[in-house]
């Protein structure tokens, strides 16, 4: 169990970090890529 408000932010930040590191992207490119994942429904947060 975790705190949905804080944990969701931490998971989101970690995903951005992974995209930057392993995708060789800048911070802004990683955020844009993540936005595309959300738009394509490939990244859906299920927190409560």
N, C-alpha and C positions, 0 to 999 in steps of 0.2 A: 504494500500500500504506500501511497505517496500523496503529497499535496498537489492536486491537479493544477492549481494556478502556477506554482513555481516549477513543478516537474515538467509541465508542457513547455515552458520557456527553455528549460535546460535541455530537453530533448531536441527542441528546435535549433538551439545554438550548437549542439553537438552534431546534428545533421549538417548544418552549414559548414562546420569545421571539417567534417569528413569529405564533403563535396569539394571544399577548397584544397585539401591535402591530396586526395586521391584523384580528383578531377583536374588538378593543376589550374584552378580558377582563382580569380581575385575575389575579394569579399563581395563586391557588387555583382559579379557574374554568378557567384554561388547563390546569392539571394534571388537573382532572376531565374536561375535554373530551378530553384525550389518553388518559385511562383508558378513556373510551367508545370512542375509535378502536381501542384495543387489544382491548377486549372484542368489538367488532364485526368484528375481524380486518381493519380498514382501515389499521392501522399495525402492521407486523410488522418487527422488527429481525432482520436476517440478517447477523450478524457472527461472525467467527472469528479 
